[in-house]
Every structure is written in structure tokens, then in C-alpha cells.
Amino acid sequence: MARSKSSNRWLEEHVNDPYVKRAQIDGYRSRASYKLIELIEKDRLVRPGMVIMDLGSAPGGWSQIVAPMVGDKGRVIASDILPMNPLADVDFIQGDFTEDAVFEQILALLDGAGVDLVISDMAPNISGVNAADQASSMYLVELALDMARQVLKPKGAFVAKVFHGEGYDDYLKDVRSSFDKVVIRKPDASRARSREVYIVAKGFKA
């Protein structure tokens, strides 16, 4: 089956992407690792001993970054509906975190501890229908925000990928209602033509 022009363009862009090449050299599972590294550096999001939850974690690029940063006294709990190869010092739960059984597994791992930081790089499978894809992406980040509200400690932080489009402004307003400080970031590793940005919210109002 012949590839579409858009998939050919993506493949060419991916092969020539400097962040893809850097990820291979640095041993990172994803070019998205560099997005999180920049966010952490700019907003001082991670420190030793923290409990971090990584939603939509596969293939593990973000968990791979934060696990060494939190150290032996910290914890990283990751979840995705897709499988993820094991990472040192990361507890992974495969499944839909909105389902009761999976949510209970996550709570069992937390064992009463609150979470300091919830991170989400989730994105839907792209159908090519812009309105449908935007609705799907907003649904995912709403689920991530709902999870953050359930598990974050007071003054905790939340980082999520969001796409500009229908529902974006209302979502941003919703996030601001629960956090003291909210900023929008466009990391250097985020492709210029992509509508994605990252919401960084700090100071959770428990």
C-alpha cells in the first residue's frame, strides 16, 4: 500500500530530526524526553524524594528522565494502555487508569501517599479528522486533570500536553481554577508546525 504524502513527510522529518538522533545517542526511548528535560529546567519541577505519576507513559521516555532525578527515596508510578518495557525504579501499571480496577491498583501502589507531580504526554491515535482528533485529545487531558485532582498533594504540580483548538481556552480556565500558577510552554523539541503546547501548573489548591 502506497504511503500518503503526509506520512512520507513525517517519515522524512522523523529520520532527519536532530532530537531523534540525539535520543538514539543518549539512550532515551523517545525524542519527547527533551521536552520534559526543558520543562524541568525552566520550572524546577523535580527534586529528590518526590512521588511522580506518569500518565500515558509508553514507551517510557518521560519516566526514564524523572526516575533518576527523584532517587532512591522518591517514586515513579507510570500507567498506559500500551505495554512498556521495564525501567529501573519505575512501577508500571498497564491499563486504562479511568477504569476502577486500574485506578485501585494505582492507589494500592501509592499506599496512602500523595503525589507531588503528575505528568502527561498523552495524545490520541490520529484519525486525520481535525475536529475528532481535537475532541479526543481534549478528552484525554481532561482525564489527566481529573486524576491529578484526585492524587496530588497540596501545592503539587501538573504538566500536560495540550493541543490548541476547540476546548483549549475552557480547559486552561479549568486548570487555573485548581492551581496557583499556570504557564504555557513550547519546548524547543516540540515541532514548530505542531499545535501542541505544555501546560505547567504549580501550587495545587487541594
Phi, psi and chi 1 to 4 in degrees:
 res  aa     phi    psi   chi1   chi2   chi3   chi4
   1 MET       -  129.7 -174.8  172.9  156.1      -
   2 ALA   -70.6  142.1      -      -      -      -
   3 ARG   -76.8  148.0  -74.9 -162.3 -169.5   98.3
   4 SER   -74.1  164.5   67.9      -      -      -
   5 LYS   -60.0  -39.5  -73.5 -177.9 -179.4  177.8
   6 SER   -67.4  -38.9   60.2      -      -      -
   7 SER   -71.6  -34.7   63.9      -      -      -
   8 ASN   -62.9  -42.0  -84.6  -27.8      -      -
   9 ARG   -63.7  -42.6 -177.8 -178.1   64.2 -175.3
  10 TRP   -62.7  -44.0 -179.5   89.8      -      -
  11 LEU   -62.5  -44.1 -170.8   62.0      -      -
  12 GLU   -64.1  -43.3 -174.6  177.0  -32.2      -
  13 GLU   -62.9  -41.6 -168.6  176.3   62.3      -
  14 HIS   -64.7  -45.9 -173.7   76.4      -      -
  15 VAL   -62.8  -37.0  168.5      -      -      -
  16 ASN   -92.9    0.9  -64.7  -42.6      -      -
  17 ASP   -68.3  122.5 -171.2  -39.8      -      -
  18 PRO   -63.0  -29.9   19.9  -31.3      -      -
  19 TYR   -74.1  -31.0  -72.2  100.3      -      -
  20 VAL   -64.6  -44.0  171.3      -      -      -
  21 LYS   -65.8  -41.3  -66.9  175.5  180.0  175.5
  22 ARG   -63.9  -39.8  -87.0 -179.8   65.4 -174.7
  23 ALA   -62.0  -39.4      -      -      -      -
  24 GLN   -64.9  -41.4  -69.0  166.9  -12.5      -
  25 ILE   -68.3  -43.5  -67.1  166.8      -      -
  26 ASP   -80.1   -9.2  -67.1  -20.0      -      -
  27 GLY    80.0   21.6      -      -      -      -
  28 TYR   -86.8  148.8  -69.4  149.6      -      -
  29 ARG   -76.8  -17.2  -66.6 -174.3  177.4 -173.1
  30 SER  -152.7  146.9  168.7      -      -      -
  31 ARG   -64.5  -22.0   69.6 -176.5  -60.1  -73.6
  32 ALA   -64.7  -16.6      -      -      -      -
  33 SER   -56.0  -37.3  -61.7      -      -      -
  34 TYR   -70.6  -26.7  -61.3  104.1      -      -
  35 LYS   -64.3  -46.5  -58.8  174.9 -171.0  177.8
  36 LEU   -67.8  -39.6 -176.5   60.9      -      -
  37 ILE   -56.4  -45.0  -70.1  168.2      -      -
  38 GLU   -64.4  -41.9 -176.8  176.9  -32.3      -
  39 LEU   -63.4  -41.8  -64.2  174.6      -      -
  40 ILE   -62.7  -43.1  -71.4  169.9      -      -
  41 GLU   -67.0  -42.1  -70.8  173.9   -9.4      -
  42 LYS   -70.8  -39.5  -82.7 -172.6  175.6  175.1
  43 ASP  -111.8    7.2  -65.3  -70.7      -      -
  44 ARG    48.4   58.7  -61.4  178.6 -179.8  179.0
  45 LEU   -86.9  -25.4  -66.9  167.0      -      -
  46 VAL  -123.9  137.9 -179.9      -      -      -
  47 ARG  -143.0  160.9   60.4 -173.8 -179.0  -82.5
  48 PRO   -57.3  143.4  -25.7   35.3      -      -
  49 GLY    89.3   -3.1      -      -      -      -
  50 MET   -74.7  155.4  -70.8  179.5   77.6      -
  51 VAL  -103.9  122.3  177.3      -      -      -
  52 ILE  -123.2  138.2  -64.6  178.7      -      -
  53 MET  -113.7  127.1 -177.2  173.8  -66.8      -
  54 ASP  -111.9  108.9 -178.1    5.3      -      -
  55 LEU   -95.6  136.4  -58.5  175.2      -      -
  56 GLY    66.5   46.8      -      -      -      -
  57 SER   -77.1  -27.0   56.8      -      -      -
  58 ALA   -60.4  138.7      -      -      -      -
  59 PRO   -85.7    2.1   32.7  -36.6      -      -
  60 GLY   113.3   10.1      -      -      -      -
  61 GLY   -59.3  -38.5      -      -      -      -
  62 TRP   -79.9  -42.4  -80.9   21.5      -      -
  63 SER   -59.1  -37.4  -71.1      -      -      -
  64 GLN   -60.9  -32.1 -171.4  179.9   21.1      -
  65 ILE   -77.8  -46.6  -64.7  -58.9      -      -
  66 VAL   -81.4  -26.5  -64.6      -      -      -
  67 ALA   -57.8  -48.7      -      -      -      -
  68 PRO   -66.0  -28.0  -17.9   30.8      -      -
  69 MET   -70.2  -36.3  -68.6 -178.8  170.1      -
  70 VAL   -80.9  -21.9  -60.4      -      -      -
  71 GLY    73.0 -171.3      -      -      -      -
  72 ASP   -62.0  -30.5  -65.9  -19.7      -      -
  73 LYS   -89.1   -5.4  -66.6 -176.7  179.0  178.0
  74 GLY  -100.8  179.5      -      -      -      -
  75 ARG  -145.1  146.5  -66.5 -167.6   68.7 -168.8
  76 VAL  -126.2  123.0  177.1      -      -      -
  77 ILE  -114.1  120.1  -63.4  170.2      -      -
  78 ALA  -116.1  149.0      -      -      -      -
  79 SER  -147.2  142.0 -178.8      -      -      -
  80 ASP  -160.3  153.8 -158.7  -52.1      -      -
  81 ILE   -75.1  -20.1   58.0  172.2      -      -
  82 LEU   -90.5  155.3  -60.7  172.4      -      -
  83 PRO   -69.4  156.6   23.8  -32.0      -      -
  84 MET  -141.8  128.6 -174.0  177.7   97.0      -
  85 ASN   -62.3  144.2  -70.2  -28.6      -      -
  86 PRO   -57.4  147.7  -23.0   33.3      -      -
  87 LEU  -127.9  142.8  -81.8  167.5      -      -
  88 ALA   -59.7  134.0      -      -      -      -
  89 ASP    63.9   26.4  -56.3  -44.6      -      -
  90 VAL  -125.6  125.1  175.6      -      -      -
  91 ASP   -91.4  117.0  -67.5  -50.0      -      -
  92 PHE  -109.8  133.0  174.8   66.6      -      -
  93 ILE  -120.8  118.7  -64.3  174.7      -      -
  94 GLN   -88.7  130.2 -174.1  175.8   -8.4      -
  95 GLY   147.2  176.5      -      -      -      -
  96 ASP   -87.1  112.2 -178.2  -15.0      -      -
  97 PHE   -66.8  -10.2   66.2   83.5      -      -
  98 THR   -84.2  -11.3   64.9      -      -      -
  99 GLU   -82.7  140.4  -67.8 -179.8   -3.2      -
 100 ASP   -54.1  -44.8  -71.4  -15.7      -      -
 101 ALA   -62.1  -42.0      -      -      -      -
 102 VAL   -71.1  -42.2  178.2      -      -      -
 103 PHE   -60.2  -39.9 -176.4   62.7      -      -
 104 GLU   -66.0  -35.8  -70.3  -59.1  -35.4      -
 105 GLN   -63.3  -41.2  -73.8 -176.7   62.1      -
 106 ILE   -64.2  -45.6  -68.8  171.1      -      -
 107 LEU   -62.1  -37.2  -68.5 -175.6      -      -
 108 ALA   -63.7  -40.1      -      -      -      -
 109 LEU   -65.4  -39.0  -86.4  178.3      -      -
 110 LEU   -66.8  -33.2  -74.1  171.4      -      -
 111 ASP    51.9   45.5 -165.5   24.5      -      -
 112 GLY    89.2   -9.3      -      -      -      -
 113 ALA   -80.2  144.1      -      -      -      -
 114 GLY   -82.9  164.6      -      -      -      -
 115 VAL  -103.0  137.3  173.6      -      -      -
 116 ASP   -85.1  -32.6  -62.6  -70.7      -      -
 117 LEU  -149.0  128.4  170.5   64.3      -      -
 118 VAL  -108.9  126.5  172.6      -      -      -
 119 ILE  -120.1  142.1   55.2  178.0      -      -
 120 SER  -144.1  119.2  169.0      -      -      -
 121 ASP  -112.5   26.7 -163.4   35.7      -      -
 122 MET   -66.5  144.4  -69.2 -168.5  -68.1      -
 123 ALA  -149.0  147.2      -      -      -      -
 124 PRO   -76.9  164.2   30.8  -35.4      -      -
 125 ASN   -66.1  127.3  -68.9  -35.6      -      -
 126 ILE   -79.4  128.2  -60.2  -59.3      -      -
 127 SER   -94.7  -21.0   69.1      -      -      -
 128 GLY    95.5  -10.8      -      -      -      -
 129 VAL   -94.0  106.5 -179.7      -      -      -
 130 ASN   -55.3  -46.0  -71.9  -18.4      -      -
 131 ALA   -62.8  -42.6      -      -      -      -
 132 ALA   -67.9  -41.0      -      -      -      -
 133 ASP   -66.0  -39.8  -69.3  -22.0      -      -
 134 GLN   -64.8  -43.4  179.1   64.8   15.6      -
 135 ALA   -61.7  -40.6      -      -      -      -
 136 SER   -65.7  -41.1  -63.1      -      -      -
 137 SER   -68.4  -38.9   69.1      -      -      -
 138 MET   -66.7  -35.8  -66.7  -49.3  -55.8      -
 139 TYR   -60.6  -43.7  176.5   65.9      -      -
 140 LEU   -64.3  -44.2  -72.0  177.8      -      -
 141 VAL   -71.7  -27.3  -71.2      -      -      -
 142 GLU   -65.9  -39.6  -76.2  164.0    6.0      -
 143 LEU   -64.0  -40.7  -66.8  176.8      -      -
 144 ALA   -62.9  -42.6      -      -      -      -
 145 LEU   -64.3  -40.4  178.1   59.1      -      -
 146 ASP   -61.3  -43.1 -175.7   55.2      -      -
 147 MET   -62.5  -44.0  172.0   62.9   97.3      -
 148 ALA   -58.1  -42.7      -      -      -      -
 149 ARG   -63.9  -26.7  -75.2  171.8  168.9  152.3
 150 GLN   -83.7  -27.9  -66.9 -175.4   71.2      -
 151 VAL  -115.4  -16.7  -60.5      -      -      -
 152 LEU   -69.1  144.6  -82.7  178.0      -      -
 153 LYS   -74.0  159.2  -65.1  176.5 -177.1  175.5
 154 PRO   -55.1  137.5  -24.5   33.3      -      -
 155 LYS    73.2    8.8  -60.3  -62.4  178.3 -175.3
 156 GLY   -68.2  174.7      -      -      -      -
 157 ALA  -127.7  160.0      -      -      -      -
 158 PHE  -142.0  131.1  173.7   59.4      -      -
 159 VAL  -128.3  127.6  174.4      -      -      -
 160 ALA  -146.2  143.2      -      -      -      -
 161 LYS   -79.3  131.0  174.6  163.1   66.8 -177.3
 162 VAL  -133.3  147.3 -172.4      -      -      -
 163 PHE  -107.5  132.1  -67.1   89.2      -      -
 164 HIS   -60.0  137.9  -83.4  -69.9      -      -
 165 GLY   150.5 -163.1      -      -      -      -
 166 GLU   -55.4  127.4 -176.4   69.9   31.2      -
 167 GLY    92.5  -11.9      -      -      -      -
 168 TYR   -62.7  -49.0  171.2   84.7      -      -
 169 ASP   -63.4  -41.5  -69.4  -23.6      -      -
 170 ASP   -65.2  -38.2  -72.3  -20.3      -      -
 171 TYR   -65.2  -44.0 -178.2   76.2      -      -
 172 LEU   -60.0  -41.7 -171.6   56.1      -      -
 173 LYS   -61.9  -40.1 -169.8 -176.4  -59.9 -178.8
 174 ASP   -64.5  -43.4 -164.3   15.5      -      -
 175 VAL   -62.2  -43.3  174.5      -      -      -
 176 ARG   -63.1  -25.7  -75.0 -171.8  166.9  129.1
 177 SER   -69.8  -18.6   72.3      -      -      -
 178 SER  -111.0   -4.6  -71.9      -      -      -
 179 PHE  -134.5  150.2  -67.3   86.7      -      -
 180 ASP   -72.8  -36.3  -68.0  -31.1      -      -
 181 LYS  -136.1  128.4 -178.3 -175.9  178.4 -175.5
 182 VAL  -131.9  127.1  178.2      -      -      -
 183 VAL  -127.8  156.8  -64.9      -      -      -
 184 ILE  -110.1  129.6  -51.4  -59.1      -      -
 185 ARG  -121.4  147.2  -58.1  -74.8 -171.5 -151.0
 186 LYS  -126.3   90.5  178.4   78.6  170.8  174.4
 187 PRO   -61.0  154.4  -20.3   31.9      -      -
 188 ASP   -58.7  -33.0  -69.7  -18.4      -      -
 189 ALA   -76.0   -8.5      -      -      -      -
 190 SER   -80.5  125.3 -179.5      -      -      -
 191 ARG   -60.6  137.1  -67.9 -173.2  173.8  105.5
 192 ALA   -57.6  -37.8      -      -      -      -
 193 ARG   -80.7   -9.3   65.0  179.5  176.3   80.8
 194 SER   -74.6  143.2  171.8      -      -      -
 195 ARG   -82.4    2.0  -66.8 -178.7  -64.2  109.3
 196 GLU   -74.7  141.6   72.8  177.0   19.0      -
 197 VAL  -137.2  169.8  -67.2      -      -      -
 198 TYR  -119.5  127.2  -72.5   82.2      -      -
 199 ILE   -88.1  126.6  -71.9 -179.2      -      -
 200 VAL  -116.1  111.4  178.5      -      -      -
 201 ALA  -116.6  127.8      -      -      -      -
 202 LYS  -127.1  154.4  -60.5  171.7   78.1  172.9
 203 GLY    79.6   58.2      -      -      -      -
 204 PHE   -61.0  130.4  177.2   57.1      -      -
 205 LYS   -90.4   85.2  -54.9  169.9 -172.6  175.2
 206 ALA   -64.9      -      -      -      -      -
